[in-house]
């Protein structure tokens, strides 16, 4: 299976999104892991194997310590996946398409298309994630206490001694339980785009009846929370400690700073994406598309395409027209696959992506739907075609220009 930036497909079973490591499908939803997740997985396992478990079980063999650490890391990210699956399940129950789930270094994200239709749907979609994590945490903790039996009877008087009596399974469960509870509680912080911020947005939306205003207020709360987290991170780096966050130290502080920076950007982008969606609603593709498109025929040598077109214009992709019919698209990526000595012996028709393998839109389609198609395909342009005739290209760069003319509306 291959993907080109011009939007070509070689199989109909192409996933709704790409990037990272494909883990498979659950409940019909494509699941992927960002490569940054591998770093965090290693850090979680390393921290458990080198710091946490030796403190609890100094008599354990290194092989057992590492086995439990790796198992705990796997179960932790599995619980994050269940958290995101709960969001996706509620979204689909309310008729909202889910493109997939990506696990990454700061947790996970369910790729949900568009906005919820009403505050109730938003509230249910948001709250189910933290509830799921807290439920997993409580169940794991209860099972850990049950499996531990009488080993925890002296925990109040001698916590270290009680933990040392635990076997591998209760140790794993009693680590996994509180971590999931903390994950659920953290996500309830009322700062967009955390689940708690979406709960806040749903409530504000319910009260005001205005999704944009509710999103702006929730996004502002999210940015303030992010700045607070960054400030706390700097204080932790310089030796201050906070009861909820654990011991001070450079690693802990830098981690908090990174999370704060990520949340700040996510809060800002979440509001901007809503503005873009609302600005493009009920706007036809025809108003935004690039219609003065330079085209080319399939019999033109690649060398002529480069010398006479690519080097003297700002188009990155050229529609291929044969007898007034749109037959394909050729882009810089296609040209790069041909060795320069072969440019004059290979034609455009040999390297182009054929029309049947391309996503297309019509001029009457809504621009917001075309934008979602760009995101879904992860492409830079989509041909605008009617009955086999090319009318233009719907391009990312033209969307940016069009939105730039509406700065007052977007800044509202």
C-alpha positions in Angstrom: 0.0 0.0 0.0 1.4 3.4 -0.9 0.5 7.0 -0.5 1.5 10.1 -2.5 1.1 13.7 -1.5 -1.2 14.1 -4.5 -3.8 11.9 -2.9 -3.4 8.7 -4.8 -4.6 5.4 -3.4 -3.5 2.0 -4.5 -6.0 0.0 -2.4 -9.5 0.8 -1.2 -8.7 -0.6 2.2 -6.3 2.3 2.9 -6.5 3.3 6.6 -8.2 6.6 7.5 -4.9 8.1 8.7 -1.2 7.1 8.6 2.0 7.7 10.5 3.7 5.8 13.2 3.4 2.1 13.9 0.2 0.3 13.0 -1.0 -1.9 15.9 -4.2 -3.3 14.3 -7.9 -2.7 14.5 -10.2 -2.8 17.6 -13.9 -2.5 17.3 -13.4 -1.6 13.7 -11.1 1.3 14.6 -7.6 1.6 13.2 -5.0 1.9 16.1 -1.5 3.3 15.6 1.3 4.3 17.9 3.5 7.3 17.4 7.2 6.5 17.4 7.7 8.9 20.4 5.6 6.4 22.4 8.6 4.0 22.3 10.7 6.5 24.2 8.1 6.9 26.9 7.5 3.2 27.1 11.2 2.8 27.7 11.2 5.5 30.3 8.3 4.0 32.2 9.9 0.6 32.2 13.3 1.9 33.1 11.9 4.0 36.0 10.1 1.0 37.4 13.0 -1.4 36.9 15.8 0.8 38.2 14.0 3.1 40.8 10.6 2.0 41.9 10.7 -1.8 42.1 14.2 -2.1 43.7 12.9 0.2 46.4 9.9 -2.1 47.1 11.6 -5.4 46.4 15.4 -5.2 46.8 15.6 -9.0 46.9 14.0 -9.6 43.5 16.3 -10.9 40.7 16.9 -8.4 37.9 15.1 -10.7 35.4 11.9 -10.6 37.5 12.2 -6.9 38.1 12.5 -6.2 34.4 9.7 -8.6 33.4 7.3 -6.9 35.8 8.4 -3.5 34.7 7.8 -4.3 31.0 4.5 -5.9 31.8 3.4 -2.8 33.8 4.4 -0.5 30.9 2.4 -2.6 28.4 -0.7 -2.7 30.7 -0.4 1.1 31.3 -0.5 1.9 27.6 -3.2 -0.7 27.1 -5.3 1.2 29.7 -4.7 4.4 27.8 -6.0 2.6 24.7 -9.1 1.5 26.5 -9.6 5.2 27.6 -9.5 6.4 24.0 -11.7 3.5 22.8 -14.3 4.7 25.3 -14.3 8.1 23.6 -14.5 6.6 20.2 -17.4 4.3 21.2 -19.5 7.1 22.5 -18.7 9.3 19.5 -19.8 6.5 17.1 -22.9 6.0 19.2 -23.8 9.6 18.5 -23.2 9.3 14.8 -19.8 11.0 14.7 -17.2 9.2 12.5 -13.9 8.1 14.2 -10.9 8.0 11.9 -8.7 6.1 14.3 -6.7 6.2 17.5 -3.1 7.2 17.9 -1.1 6.5 21.1 1.7 9.0 21.6 4.2 10.2 24.2 1.7 12.2 26.2 -1.1 9.7 26.1 -3.6 9.1 23.3 -6.0 10.8 20.9 -9.1 9.6 19.2 -9.3 11.1 15.7 -13.0 12.2 15.7 -14.3 14.1 12.6 -16.0 17.4 13.3 -17.6 18.8 16.4 -20.3 17.1 18.5 -23.9 18.0 17.4 -24.9 19.2 20.8 -23.7 19.8 24.4 -25.0 16.5 25.7 -23.0 14.6 23.2 -19.9 16.5 24.0 -20.4 16.0 27.7 -20.9 12.2 27.3 -17.9 11.9 25.0 -15.6 13.8 27.3 -16.6 12.3 30.7 -16.4 8.7 29.6 -12.6 8.8 29.3 -11.8 9.8 32.9 -14.5 7.6 34.2 -13.0 4.6 32.3 -9.5 5.3 33.6 -10.7 5.8 37.2 -12.8 2.6 36.9 -9.7 0.7 35.6 -7.7 2.1 38.5 -10.2 1.1 41.2 -10.7 -2.4 39.8 -6.9 -2.9 39.6 -6.4 -1.6 43.1 -9.2 -3.8 44.6 -7.8 -6.9 42.8 -4.3 -6.0 44.0 -5.5 -5.8 47.6 -7.4 -9.0 47.3 -4.5 -10.9 45.7 -2.1 -9.5 48.4 -4.2 -11.1 51.1 -2.8 -10.4 54.6 0.5 -8.9 53.3 -0.9 -5.4 53.5 -2.1 -5.6 57.1 1.0 -3.8 58.4 1.0 -1.2 55.6 -0.1 1.7 58.0 2.8 0.9 60.4 5.4 -0.2 58.0 4.7 0.6 54.3 8.1 -0.5 53.0 7.9 -3.8 54.9 4.4 -4.5 53.6 5.3 -3.8 50.0 8.3 -6.1 50.3 6.0 -9.0 51.2 3.9 -8.6 48.0 4.4 -11.0 45.1 4.8 -9.9 41.4 1.0 -9.8 40.5 -0.2 -7.7 43.5 2.8 -5.4 43.0 1.9 -4.9 39.3 -1.8 -4.3 40.1 -1.1 -1.9 43.0 1.1 0.2 40.7 -1.3 0.1 37.8 -4.4 1.0 39.9 -3.2 4.3 41.4 -1.6 5.4 38.1 -4.9 5.0 36.3 -6.7 6.9 39.0 -4.2 9.7 38.7 -4.6 9.6 34.9 -8.4 9.9 35.2 -8.2 12.7 37.7 -5.6 14.6 35.7 -7.8 14.5 32.6 -10.7 16.0 34.7 -8.7 19.3 35.1 -11.0 21.9 33.5 -8.6 22.9 30.7 -9.2 22.4 27.1 -8.3 20.0 25.3 -8.2 17.7 28.4 -11.4 15.8 28.9 -12.2 18.1 31.9 -11.8 21.1 29.5 -14.3 19.5 27.1 -16.7 18.8 30.0 -16.3 22.6 30.9 -16.9 23.5 27.2 -20.1 21.3 27.2 -21.4 23.0 30.3 -20.6 26.5 28.9 -22.1 25.5 25.6 -25.3 24.4 27.4 -25.5 27.6 29.3 -24.6 30.1 26.5 -25.9 28.2 23.5 -22.7 29.4 21.7 -20.1 26.8 20.8 -17.5 29.3 19.8 -17.7 31.3 23.0 -17.7 28.1 25.1 -14.6 26.8 23.2 -12.8 30.2 23.6 -13.4 30.2 27.4 -12.4 26.5 27.8 -9.3 27.0 25.6 -8.3 30.0 27.8 -8.6 27.9 30.9 -6.5 25.2 29.2 -3.8 27.7 28.4 -3.7 29.0 31.9 -3.5 25.5 33.3 -0.6 24.8 30.9 1.3 27.9 32.0 0.8 26.9 35.6 2.1 23.4 34.8 5.2 24.9 33.0 5.9 27.2 36.1 5.6 24.2 38.4 7.9 22.3 36.2 10.6 25.0 36.4 10.2 25.1 40.2 10.6 21.3 40.4 13.8 21.5 38.3 15.2 23.9 40.9 14.5 21.7 43.8 10.9 22.6 44.9 8.6 19.7 45.6 4.8 19.3 45.4 2.9 16.5 47.3 0.8 15.5 44.3 3.7 15.5 41.8 6.1 13.4 43.8 9.8 14.2 44.4 11.6 17.1 42.8 14.3 16.7 40.2 15.3 17.7 36.7 13.6 14.8 35.0 10.3 15.3 36.7 10.4 19.1 36.1 11.3 18.8 32.4 8.5 16.3 31.9 6.0 18.7 33.4 7.3 21.5 31.2 6.9 19.4 28.1 3.4 18.4 29.1 2.5 22.0 29.8 3.9 23.2 26.4 2.0 20.4 24.6 -1.3 21.3 26.4 -0.8 25.0 25.6 -0.4 24.4 21.9 -3.2 21.9 21.8 -5.6 24.4 23.6 -4.7 27.2 21.1 -5.0 24.9 18.1 -8.3 23.4 19.3 -9.9 26.9 19.3 -8.3 27.9 15.9 -9.6 24.7 14.3 -13.1 25.4 15.5 -12.9 28.9 14.0 -11.7 27.5 10.7 -14.5 24.9 10.6 -17.1 27.6 11.3 -15.6 30.0 8.8 -15.8 27.3 6.0 -19.3 26.1 6.8 -21.7 26.5 3.9 -18.9 27.8 1.7 -18.7 25.9 -1.6 -15.5 24.5 -2.9 -15.9 26.7 -6.0 -15.3 29.8 -4.0 -12.0 28.6 -2.6 -10.5 26.4 -5.4 -7.6 27.4 -7.6 -9.1 27.6 -11.1 -6.2 29.1 -13.1 -4.5 25.7 -13.2 -1.7 25.0 -15.6 -2.3 21.5 -17.1 -0.1 19.1 -19.2 -0.7 16.2 -21.6 0.4 12.6 -20.8 2.8 12.5 -23.8 5.1 15.3 -22.5 8.6 14.1 -21.5 9.4 14.5 -17.8 12.3 16.7 -18.8 10.0 19.2 -20.6 7.7 19.2 -17.5 10.6 20.2 -15.3 12.3 22.7 -17.6 9.2 24.4 -19.0 6.7 24.2 -16.1 8.0 23.3 -12.7 11.0 25.6 -12.8 9.0 28.5 -14.1 5.9 28.3 -11.9 4.7 27.9 -8.3 2.6 24.7 -8.9 3.8 21.6 -7.3 1.2 19.4 -9.0 0.0 19.4 -12.6 -3.3 17.9 -13.7 -2.9 15.7 -16.8 -5.5 16.3 -19.5 -6.1 14.0 -22.5 -8.7 15.2 -25.1 -10.3 17.5 -22.5 -10.6 14.8 -19.9 -8.9 14.7 -16.6 -6.7 11.5 -16.6 -4.3 12.0 -13.7 -2.0 14.2 -11.6 1.7 14.5 -11.7 3.7 16.0 -8.8 7.2 16.7 -7.7 7.2 13.5 -5.7 6.5 11.6 -8.9 9.3 13.4 -10.8 11.8 12.5 -8.0 11.3 8.9 -8.7 12.8 9.2 -12.2 16.6 9.5 -12.6 17.6 12.7 -14.3 19.3 10.9 -17.2 15.9 9.3 -18.0 13.9 12.5 -17.9 13.7 12.9 -21.7 12.8 9.2 -22.3 10.0 8.9 -19.7 6.7 10.6 -20.3 4.3 12.2 -17.8 1.7 9.5 -18.5 4.1 6.8 -17.2 4.7 8.4 -13.8 1.4 10.2 -13.1 -1.2 9.0 -10.6 -4.3 8.0 -12.6 -7.6 9.7 -12.0 -9.2 6.5 -10.8 -6.7 6.4 -7.9 -7.3 10.0 -6.8 -9.8 11.5 -4.4 -11.8 14.2 -6.1 -14.5 16.8 -5.0 -17.1 18.7 -6.9 -17.5 22.5 -7.0 -20.8 22.3 -5.0 -19.3 20.4 -2.1 -18.8 22.3 1.1 -15.3 23.5 1.6 -15.2 22.2 5.2 -15.9 18.7 3.9 -13.1 19.1 1.4 -10.7 20.2 4.2 -11.6 17.1 6.1 -10.9 15.1 3.0 -7.4 16.8 2.8 -6.8 15.8 6.4 -8.2 12.3 6.0 -5.9 11.7 3.0 -3.0 13.8 4.4 -2.6 15.4 1.0 -2.0 19.0 -0.2 -4.5 19.3 -3.0 -7.6 17.5 -4.4 -8.8 17.9 -8.0 -12.2 19.5 -8.5 -13.9 17.4 -11.2 -17.3 17.3 -12.9 -18.2 14.5 -15.4 -14.5 13.9 -16.1 -13.7 17.6 -16.7 -11.2 19.4 -14.4 -12.4 22.7 -13.0 -9.5 23.4 -10.6 -7.6 22.3 -7.6 -8.7 22.6 -4.0 -5.3 23.3 -2.2 -4.2 23.9 1.3 -2.4 27.1 0.4 -5.5 28.6 -1.1 -7.5 27.8 2.1 -4.9 29.7 4.1 -5.2 32.7 1.8 -9.0 32.6 1.9 -9.0 32.5 5.7 -6.5 35.3 5.8 -9.0 37.6 4.2 -11.4 36.9 7.1 -9.2 37.8 10.0 -12.0 39.7 11.7 -14.3 36.7 11.6 -11.6 34.3 12.8 -10.6 36.6 15.6 -14.1 36.9 17.0 
